[in-house]
Amino acid sequence: MSAFRDPAGLRAAAEALQPELVELRRALHREPEIGLEVPLTRAKVLAALDGLGLEIVLGERLGSVTAVLRGARPGPTVLLRADVDALPVQEDTGLPYASELPGAMHACGHDLHTAALVGAARLLAERREEIAGSVVLMFQPGEEGAGGAALMVAEGVLEASGERPVAAYALHVGASLLPSGWVATRPGPVLAASDSLRVVLRGRGGHGSSPHLALDPVPAACEAVLALQSMVTRRFDAFDPVVLTVGSLHAGTAENVIPDEAVFAATIRSFSPEARTKVLAEALRVVRGVAEAHGLAVDAKIDEGYPVTVNDPAEAAYAADTARTLLGADRYVEMPRPVTGSEDFGVLAALVPGAYLMVGACPADRDPFTAPYNHSPQAAFDDAVLADAAALLAALALGKLD
């Protein structure tokens, strides 16, 4: 079981922080910021950490905050991470603290992550005498596609305490799927890798009545889309799957005009480094082969996104034990399979043994199996989980540094 002391006392201390964590979360929710530069969010985080005796380092190429808490005794370093950025989504929740910034919304719950990590910082600061080592508190912008984790690694977040962390932990709230307050994780792959395929097929335009006088890219684009789907089902092990979805397809301006080019784009998800390498190469091979068969020129490229997030088996087991000890065995469930979403905690998990946990935050008046999921304009999250999330992050650090 987990080695951290006094789980009941830690929960009680977290509950005492609940009102101010709710206040912080709702302030963040009202003013969501997108991407790498998040000055309003950074100011709120810095104000919330003020007076805790932390060593603060601000990002240079992004609006990150790295805070180091030194324990009373020497020991290893543990990293706790929260992503802080929002999404380009127009909020449609009707909440009294809904976004006040048009076109931006904390639709993925990062405001809860930020408030929970602030709560963990307060709990850990109160227990500094119990800590043998250091805790790096990583407040990261730019998770939603901007690569903030890699930038923070480049700027030294893993060396912030003077030595590389022995473990890294993060959690993610869900607006649905899990009941509020439940925790889930698993060993091995927990989130997918995410990459993009972008294709331009170039032919020769002409009149729709005389396709033999043109070089039509439209049928080739259609064939390439279908060939990619067949490739997924015929070239990959069903037990190490990939997902390829073409979400954008554009060609032409009129029904009787053959266009010069057709353009499409796809997202590609995979769950192992081996499958990822293979699917990216195979997707390019298929598209280029179809283009050649039709006599078309083609520009096809892969935009590499985030890697697979892989939980270290020992750290996943430790995180599960910590959740059971802190919250009770009835509030922990092991995930039967990875989630097809992706995020850049995988960058950290590839460098430091880590564990990524899911925390249910579906509001009490919604069914977790039908409620709008993260990224929806109607996504809503239960503030009641903040104390537990803060206590869980703190417990993960305390158990490693006792």
C-alpha positions as CSV (number, residue, x, y, z in Angstrom):
1,M,0.0,0.0,0.0
2,S,1.0,3.6,-0.2
3,A,3.4,5.0,2.3
4,F,2.0,8.4,2.8
5,R,0.9,9.3,6.4
6,D,-2.5,9.9,7.7
7,P,-4.9,9.7,4.7
8,A,-7.8,10.8,6.8
9,G,-5.9,13.9,7.9
10,L,-4.9,14.7,4.4
11,R,-8.5,14.4,3.2
12,A,-9.7,16.6,6.0
13,A,-7.0,19.3,5.2
14,A,-8.0,19.1,1.5
15,E,-11.7,19.5,2.4
16,A,-10.8,22.7,4.4
17,L,-9.2,24.1,1.2
18,Q,-12.3,23.3,-1.0
19,P,-13.9,26.7,-0.9
20,E,-10.8,28.6,-2.0
21,L,-10.1,25.9,-4.7
22,V,-13.6,26.3,-6.0
23,E,-13.1,30.1,-6.1
24,L,-9.8,29.7,-8.0
25,R,-11.3,27.2,-10.4
26,R,-14.2,29.5,-11.3
27,A,-12.0,32.5,-11.7
28,L,-9.9,30.5,-14.1
29,H,-13.0,29.3,-15.9
30,R,-14.3,32.9,-16.4
31,E,-11.0,33.9,-18.2
32,P,-9.8,30.9,-20.2
33,E,-6.7,31.4,-22.3
34,I,-5.6,29.4,-25.4
35,G,-2.2,28.2,-26.4
36,L,1.2,29.0,-25.0
37,E,0.8,32.6,-23.7
38,V,-1.6,32.7,-20.7
39,P,-0.9,35.9,-18.7
40,L,-4.2,36.0,-16.8
41,T,-3.8,32.4,-15.8
42,R,-0.2,32.7,-14.8
43,A,-1.0,35.7,-12.6
44,K,-3.8,33.7,-10.8
45,V,-1.4,30.8,-10.3
46,L,1.4,33.0,-8.9
47,A,-1.0,34.7,-6.6
48,A,-2.3,31.4,-5.3
49,L,1.2,30.1,-4.6
50,D,2.4,33.3,-2.9
51,G,3.6,32.8,0.6
52,L,4.2,29.0,0.3
53,G,8.0,29.3,0.3
54,L,8.4,27.9,-3.2
55,E,11.2,28.5,-5.7
56,I,9.5,29.9,-8.8
57,V,10.8,29.8,-12.4
58,L,8.8,31.4,-15.2
59,G,8.9,30.1,-18.8
60,E,10.5,32.2,-21.5
61,R,8.9,30.8,-24.6
62,L,5.6,30.0,-23.0
63,G,3.6,31.3,-20.0
64,S,4.5,28.4,-17.7
65,V,5.1,28.4,-14.0
66,T,7.5,25.9,-12.4
67,A,7.5,25.9,-8.6
68,V,9.9,23.8,-6.5
69,L,9.0,22.8,-3.0
70,R,12.0,21.7,-0.9
71,G,11.3,19.2,1.9
72,A,12.9,19.4,5.3
73,R,15.2,16.5,4.6
74,P,17.2,15.5,1.5
75,G,15.8,13.0,-0.9
76,P,14.6,12.4,-4.5
77,T,12.4,14.6,-6.6
78,V,8.8,14.0,-7.7
79,L,7.1,16.0,-10.4
80,L,3.4,16.9,-10.4
81,R,1.9,18.4,-13.5
82,A,-1.2,20.3,-14.4
83,D,-2.1,21.7,-17.9
84,V,-3.6,25.2,-17.7
85,D,-4.7,26.1,-21.2
86,A,-8.3,26.3,-22.6
87,L,-9.8,25.5,-26.0
88,P,-11.2,27.6,-28.9
89,V,-14.7,26.6,-28.1
90,Q,-17.7,28.9,-27.5
91,E,-19.2,27.9,-24.2
92,D,-22.8,26.9,-24.0
93,T,-23.3,25.8,-20.4
94,G,-25.3,28.6,-19.0
95,L,-23.2,28.5,-15.8
96,P,-23.0,31.7,-13.7
97,Y,-19.2,31.5,-14.0
98,A,-19.2,30.7,-17.7
99,S,-16.4,32.0,-19.9
100,E,-16.3,35.8,-20.3
101,L,-13.9,35.6,-23.3
102,P,-15.7,34.9,-26.6
103,G,-14.5,31.8,-28.4
104,A,-12.6,30.4,-25.5
105,M,-13.7,27.8,-22.9
106,H,-12.2,25.5,-20.4
107,A,-14.0,22.7,-22.1
108,C,-11.4,20.0,-21.1
109,G,-11.3,20.7,-17.3
110,H,-7.8,22.2,-17.2
111,D,-9.1,24.8,-14.8
112,L,-9.8,22.0,-12.3
113,H,-6.3,20.5,-12.9
114,T,-4.7,23.9,-12.2
115,A,-6.8,24.5,-9.0
116,A,-6.1,20.9,-7.8
117,L,-2.3,21.4,-8.2
118,V,-2.5,24.6,-6.3
119,G,-4.3,22.7,-3.6
120,A,-1.6,20.0,-3.6
121,A,1.0,22.7,-3.3
122,R,-0.7,24.0,-0.2
123,L,-1.1,20.6,1.4
124,L,2.6,19.7,0.7
125,A,3.8,23.1,2.1
126,E,1.9,22.3,5.3
127,R,3.7,19.0,5.5
128,R,7.2,20.2,4.5
129,E,8.7,18.6,7.7
130,E,7.5,15.2,6.6
131,I,9.1,15.4,3.1
132,A,12.5,13.9,2.3
133,G,13.2,15.4,-1.1
134,S,11.6,17.9,-3.5
135,V,8.4,18.4,-5.4
136,V,8.4,20.1,-8.8
137,L,5.0,21.7,-9.5
138,M,4.6,22.0,-13.3
139,F,1.9,24.4,-14.5
140,Q,2.0,23.9,-18.2
141,P,0.2,25.9,-21.0
142,G,-0.1,24.7,-24.6
143,E,-1.3,21.2,-24.0
144,E,-4.1,21.5,-26.5
145,G,-1.9,21.0,-29.5
146,A,0.8,23.6,-28.9
147,G,3.4,21.2,-27.5
148,G,3.9,22.9,-24.2
149,A,5.4,19.9,-22.4
150,A,8.2,19.6,-24.9
151,L,9.0,23.3,-24.5
152,M,9.0,23.1,-20.7
153,V,11.4,20.1,-20.9
154,A,13.6,22.1,-23.3
155,E,13.6,25.0,-20.7
156,G,14.7,22.7,-17.9
157,V,11.6,21.6,-16.0
158,L,13.1,18.2,-15.4
159,E,16.2,19.8,-13.8
160,A,14.3,22.4,-11.8
161,S,15.2,20.9,-8.4
162,G,18.8,20.2,-9.3
163,E,18.1,16.5,-10.2
164,R,15.8,14.6,-12.5
165,P,12.5,13.4,-11.0
166,V,12.2,9.8,-10.1
167,A,8.5,9.9,-10.9
168,A,6.0,12.2,-12.6
169,Y,2.2,12.2,-12.0
170,A,-0.8,14.0,-13.5
171,L,-4.5,13.6,-13.5
172,H,-7.3,14.4,-15.9
173,V,-10.9,15.1,-15.1
174,G,-13.7,13.8,-17.2
175,A,-17.1,15.4,-17.8
176,S,-18.6,12.0,-18.4
177,L,-17.8,8.2,-18.5
178,L,-16.7,8.0,-14.9
179,P,-19.0,8.9,-11.9
180,S,-17.9,11.9,-10.0
181,G,-15.0,11.2,-7.6
182,W,-14.0,7.9,-9.1
183,V,-10.4,7.4,-10.2
184,A,-9.1,5.1,-13.0
185,T,-5.8,4.2,-14.5
186,R,-4.0,1.3,-15.9
187,P,-0.4,0.0,-16.6
188,G,1.1,0.5,-20.0
189,P,-0.6,2.6,-22.7
190,V,-3.2,4.9,-21.2
191,L,-3.6,7.5,-24.0
192,A,-3.0,7.3,-27.7
193,A,-0.4,8.9,-29.9
194,S,-1.9,11.5,-32.1
195,D,-0.5,12.5,-35.5
196,S,-2.0,14.2,-38.7
197,L,-1.8,13.2,-42.3
198,R,-2.2,16.0,-44.9
199,V,-2.6,15.3,-48.6
200,V,-2.9,17.4,-51.8
201,L,-3.6,15.5,-55.0
202,R,-2.8,17.6,-58.1
203,G,-4.3,16.8,-61.5
204,R,-5.5,18.9,-64.4
205,G,-8.9,20.6,-64.3
206,G,-11.5,20.6,-67.1
207,H,-15.1,20.4,-68.0
208,G,-17.2,17.9,-66.1
209,S,-18.7,16.6,-69.4
210,S,-15.3,15.5,-70.7
211,P,-13.3,13.9,-67.9
212,H,-11.0,12.2,-70.5
213,L,-9.6,15.5,-71.4
214,A,-8.7,16.3,-67.8
215,L,-6.8,14.6,-65.0
216,D,-9.4,14.3,-62.2
217,P,-8.1,14.3,-58.6
218,V,-11.5,13.7,-57.0
219,P,-11.9,9.9,-57.7
220,A,-8.3,9.4,-56.6
221,A,-9.0,11.3,-53.4
222,C,-12.0,9.1,-52.7
223,E,-10.0,6.0,-53.5
224,A,-7.2,7.1,-51.2
225,V,-9.6,7.6,-48.3
226,L,-11.1,4.1,-48.7
227,A,-7.6,2.6,-49.2
228,L,-6.5,4.1,-46.0
229,Q,-9.4,2.5,-44.2
230,S,-8.6,-0.9,-45.7
231,M,-4.9,-0.4,-44.8
232,V,-5.9,0.0,-41.1
233,T,-7.9,-3.2,-41.0
234,R,-5.4,-5.3,-43.1
235,R,-2.0,-4.2,-42.1
236,F,-2.4,-3.9,-38.3
237,D,-2.8,-6.3,-35.4
238,A,-6.3,-6.0,-33.9
239,F,-4.7,-6.2,-30.5
240,D,-2.3,-3.3,-31.2
241,P,-4.8,-1.2,-33.2
242,V,-4.6,2.1,-35.0
243,V,-7.4,4.6,-35.8
244,L,-7.3,6.7,-38.9
245,T,-10.2,9.2,-39.5
246,V,-10.4,11.6,-42.5
247,G,-12.1,14.6,-41.0
248,S,-11.5,17.1,-43.8
249,L,-12.0,16.6,-47.6
250,H,-12.3,19.4,-50.1
251,A,-12.3,19.6,-53.9
252,G,-13.9,21.8,-56.5
253,T,-16.3,24.7,-56.7
254,A,-19.1,23.5,-59.1
255,E,-20.7,20.3,-60.1
256,N,-19.6,20.6,-63.8
257,V,-16.0,21.7,-63.2
258,I,-13.2,19.2,-62.6
259,P,-10.8,20.8,-60.2
260,D,-7.1,21.0,-60.4
261,E,-6.6,19.5,-56.9
262,A,-8.3,17.7,-54.1
263,V,-7.2,18.0,-50.5
264,F,-7.9,15.9,-47.4
265,A,-6.6,15.5,-43.9
266,A,-6.8,12.8,-41.3
267,T,-6.0,12.2,-37.6
268,I,-4.1,9.0,-36.8
269,R,-4.2,7.4,-33.3
270,S,-2.0,4.6,-32.2
271,F,-1.2,2.8,-28.9
272,S,2.4,1.6,-29.3
273,P,5.6,3.2,-30.6
274,E,5.9,0.3,-33.1
275,A,2.4,0.7,-34.5
276,R,2.9,4.5,-34.6
277,T,6.0,4.2,-36.7
278,K,4.4,1.7,-39.0
279,V,1.1,3.5,-39.6
280,L,2.8,6.8,-40.5
281,A,4.9,5.1,-43.1
282,E,2.1,3.0,-44.4
283,A,-0.3,5.9,-44.7
284,L,2.2,7.8,-46.9
285,R,2.9,4.7,-49.0
286,V,-0.8,4.1,-49.7
287,V,-1.6,7.7,-50.7
288,R,1.4,8.0,-52.9
289,G,0.6,4.7,-54.5
290,V,-3.0,5.7,-55.3
291,A,-1.7,9.0,-56.8
292,E,0.8,7.3,-59.0
293,A,-1.8,4.8,-60.2
294,H,-4.0,7.8,-61.3
295,G,-1.1,9.7,-62.9
296,L,-1.4,12.5,-60.3
297,A,1.2,14.5,-58.5
298,V,0.9,14.4,-54.7
299,D,2.1,16.2,-51.7
300,A,1.6,14.0,-48.6
301,K,3.1,14.7,-45.3
302,I,2.8,13.7,-41.6
303,D,2.6,16.3,-38.9
304,E,3.8,14.4,-35.8
305,G,1.8,15.2,-32.7
306,Y,2.0,13.7,-29.2
307,P,3.4,10.3,-28.4
308,V,1.7,7.4,-26.7
309,T,1.2,8.1,-23.0
310,V,2.6,5.0,-21.3
311,N,2.2,4.4,-17.6
312,D,5.1,2.8,-16.0
313,P,3.7,-0.5,-14.6
314,A,5.2,0.0,-11.1
315,E,4.0,3.7,-11.0
316,A,0.6,2.7,-12.2
317,A,0.3,0.1,-9.4
318,Y,1.6,2.7,-6.9
319,A,-0.9,5.3,-8.1
320,A,-3.8,2.8,-7.8
321,D,-2.8,1.8,-4.3
322,T,-2.6,5.5,-3.4
323,A,-6.0,6.2,-4.7
324,R,-7.5,3.2,-2.8
325,T,-5.8,4.2,0.4
326,L,-6.9,7.8,0.2
327,L,-10.4,7.5,-1.2
328,G,-11.4,3.9,-0.6
329,A,-11.3,0.8,-2.8
330,D,-14.8,1.4,-4.0
331,R,-13.8,4.6,-5.8
332,Y,-11.0,3.1,-7.9
333,V,-11.4,1.1,-11.1
334,E,-8.8,-0.2,-13.5
335,M,-9.3,1.0,-17.1
336,P,-9.9,-2.0,-19.3
337,R,-8.2,-0.3,-22.3
338,P,-6.5,2.9,-23.2
339,V,-8.4,6.1,-24.1
340,T,-8.2,7.1,-27.8
341,G,-7.6,10.8,-26.8
342,S,-4.0,12.0,-26.6
343,E,-2.1,14.6,-24.7
344,D,1.5,15.6,-24.1
345,F,2.1,14.1,-20.7
346,G,3.4,11.3,-22.9
347,V,6.5,13.5,-23.5
348,L,7.2,13.4,-19.8
349,A,6.3,9.8,-19.4
350,A,8.9,8.9,-22.0
351,L,11.6,10.6,-20.0
352,V,10.5,9.8,-16.4
353,P,8.6,6.8,-15.0
354,G,5.1,8.1,-14.4
355,A,1.4,7.5,-14.0
356,Y,-1.5,9.4,-15.5
357,L,-4.9,9.0,-13.8
358,M,-8.5,9.8,-14.8
359,V,-10.8,11.4,-12.3
360,G,-14.6,11.4,-12.8
361,A,-16.1,14.9,-12.6
362,C,-19.5,14.4,-14.1
363,P,-22.0,16.8,-12.3
364,A,-24.5,15.0,-10.0
365,D,-27.5,16.0,-12.1
366,R,-26.1,14.3,-15.2
367,D,-25.8,10.7,-16.3
368,P,-22.0,10.0,-16.8
369,F,-22.8,7.7,-19.7
370,T,-24.8,10.3,-21.7
371,A,-23.4,13.6,-20.5
372,P,-21.5,15.8,-23.0
373,Y,-17.8,14.8,-23.0
374,N,-14.7,16.9,-22.7
375,H,-14.3,19.5,-25.6
376,S,-18.1,19.9,-25.9
377,P,-19.5,23.4,-25.6
378,Q,-21.9,21.9,-23.1
379,A,-19.2,20.1,-21.1
380,A,-19.5,20.7,-17.3
381,F,-17.4,19.5,-14.4
382,D,-18.2,19.0,-10.8
383,D,-16.3,21.3,-8.4
384,A,-16.8,18.8,-5.7
385,V,-13.9,16.7,-6.9
386,L,-11.3,19.5,-6.3
387,A,-10.4,18.5,-2.7
388,D,-10.0,14.9,-3.6
389,A,-7.9,15.7,-6.7
390,A,-5.6,18.0,-4.6
391,A,-5.3,15.3,-1.9
392,L,-4.5,12.6,-4.5
393,L,-1.7,14.7,-6.1
394,A,-0.3,15.5,-2.7
395,A,-0.5,11.8,-1.6
396,L,1.3,10.6,-4.7
397,A,4.3,12.9,-3.8
398,L,4.2,12.2,-0.1
399,G,4.3,8.5,-0.5
400,K,7.4,8.8,-2.6
401,L,9.2,11.2,-0.3
402,D,8.5,9.9,3.2
